[in-house]
Amino acid sequence: MFAAVCAKRAGADVVLLEHTERIGKKLLATGNGKCNLTNLSIQPGDYRGNHPSFVVPVLEKFSQKETLQIFEEIGLVWKDVNGLVYPFSNQASTVLDLLRMELRRLCVTIKTEITVSDIIPSKLESGKTGFVLKTSQGELRADKVILACGSKASPQTGSDGSGYKLAKKLGHSVIEPLPALVQLKAEGNYWKMIAGVRSDCNLRLYIEERTGNKTAKVKVAEEYGEVQFTDYGISGIPVFQLSRFAVRALWEKKKTYVVCDFLPNLQIDEILDYFHRKQKNLKDFGNCEELLLGLINKKLCQMVLKECGISLNEKATDLAEKQLKKIASLLKNWQIVLNGYNSFDKGQICQGGVDTEELHENLESIIQKGLYFAGEIIDIDGKCGGYNLQWAWSSAYVAATDAVKE
Ligand SMILES: Cc1cc2nc3c(=O)[nH]c(=O)nc-3n(C[C@H](O)[C@H](O)[C@H](O)COP(=O)(O)OP(=O)(O)OC[C@H]3O[C@@H](n4cnc5c(N)ncnc54)[C@H](O)[C@@H]3O)c2cc1C
């Protein structure tokens, strides 16, 4: 939609092809229905992929500043929530409606419920090289084609991976698409016990890397924030931020785990001081569960004691220093061994996609002149926080304005 707006504004004759019954379905689901359309602070490090620096010239040509300028022009009033940009209306549908209104104002032809089976590079009647598109509604001819088919994430919104097939038919390599910004599954029989708990934790992701006969644990990412414990593992923003690395490592069959710090603001000594004070206060009346109560969520207290092999009902004063140290250490370094991740229908985005090594800086294919790519179909994935939509807007603008040039 954004590429169509930009290309039409730059003077091209544009036809927008959509295989579902309506355009922009995924947009409606973004930001919990509020659409976090960009972020006021974007660094190249906010993006991943085999070659994440690919984003730099694209974002330089068209940043969040220029994006918001276009959205303001078409009528969007927005708000800044700690750097994250949302429509002031709090409705993702506002962003979609405004784009649809702009497409209507520009008289862009929109064809829905159309399946494109083939895009064939051909010499057109004009004598120029272009493309013949074989579709369920007959053949179409175009000087230039922008493939902006999204990914495999959330296929119910229409991005069902068919774009990758079209890209492959046109000679492009596709880095294995895998879910990202997704929940992680883990080993252990305590998940049902703590399901539903939310807790502010620090998470460190480790992956076991093999070189020759040696294995080394490598810390690949660290995140702080509200972790949501589920009946199969972990979720929440900090988990989403780590997930792309964890998913790729699990897919590569590497041992992958998260070390969870339940009390990032307290050192082990401070936790032990807390236990000593509590033991004095509780005297002979309190049990082990009460020793931990006040530190973290009650269900987590129960899980921690169980993991340490200590009964909840044991007298708090009976615990030896060694046992107190064991509890404190687990509170700081709880190891969660990952064994899976949710599928594409739960993942907000995909990592992987069309290899950026086969694309010029202006998003034109190196393999096929006149073919462009934009958005999530490319092997670029952003962190949670408006970065993925910004990549979609920026890449769409750069591809569209270049495609319109003679
Ligand atoms: C639940 C959820 C919440 C999200 N929240 C945010 C957020 O708040 N902020 C953020 O930055 N990002 C968010 N994202 C990610 C963001 O929505 C995507 O990165 C972005 O929409 C990608 O844009 P795109 O145009 O590349 O692909 P899409 O938005 O997926 O659009 C591709 C379109 O192409 C159509 N299509 C696919 N294949 C074909 C074909 N073969 N022929 C014709 N049409 C085809 C699809 O039906 C679809 O309409 C969220 C994603 C999800 C699922």
The ligand as a Gaussian input file, in Angstrom:
#p B3LYP/6-31G(d) Opt

LIG

0 1
 C        0.015000      -9.509000      15.622000
 C        1.058000      -8.616000      15.006000
 C        1.366000      -7.403000      15.600000
 C        2.359000      -6.588000      15.035000
 N        2.586000      -5.366000      15.600000
 C        3.517000      -4.547000      15.055000
 C        3.699000      -3.227000      15.551000
 O        2.965000      -2.761000      16.434000
 N        4.696000      -2.484000      15.001000
 C        5.498000      -2.946000      13.981000
 O        6.395000      -2.226000      13.550000
 N        5.284000      -4.157000      13.442000
 C        4.311000      -4.955000      13.929000
 N        4.083000      -6.186000      13.364000
 C        4.864000      -6.573000      12.170000
 C        4.331000      -5.829000      10.926000
 O        2.931000      -5.926000      10.877000
 C        4.933000      -6.409000       9.639000
 O        6.318000      -6.415000       9.734000
 C        4.490000      -5.594000       8.426000
 O        3.090000      -5.622000       8.291000
 C        5.142000      -6.113000       7.163000
 O        4.612000      -5.412000       6.085000
 P        4.606000      -6.043000       4.609000
 O        3.895000      -5.067000       3.752000
 O        5.972000      -6.452000       4.236000
 O        3.755000      -7.375000       4.733000
 P        2.205000      -7.594000       5.136000
 O        1.746000      -6.539000       6.055000
 O        2.121000      -9.003000       5.569000
 O        1.438000      -7.383000       3.758000
 C        1.620000      -8.259000       2.672000
 C        0.324000      -8.270000       1.862000
 O        0.572000      -9.007000       0.674000
 C       -0.491000      -9.913000       0.471000
 N        0.066000     -11.064000      -0.267000
 C        0.906000     -11.997000       0.192000
 N        1.227000     -12.857000      -0.789000
 C        0.562000     -12.443000      -1.909000
 C        0.499000     -12.912000      -3.235000
 N        1.190000     -13.981000      -3.620000
 N       -0.288000     -12.260000      -4.115000
 C       -0.994000     -11.160000      -3.722000
 N       -0.980000     -10.662000      -2.463000
 C       -0.180000     -11.288000      -1.574000
 C       -0.966000     -10.285000       1.852000
 O       -2.287000     -10.770000       1.837000
 C       -0.816000      -8.962000       2.590000
 O       -1.976000      -8.180000       2.482000
 C        3.080000      -7.003000      13.876000
 C        2.738000      -8.219000      13.273000
 C        1.725000      -9.022000      13.813000
 C        1.358000     -10.304000      13.128000

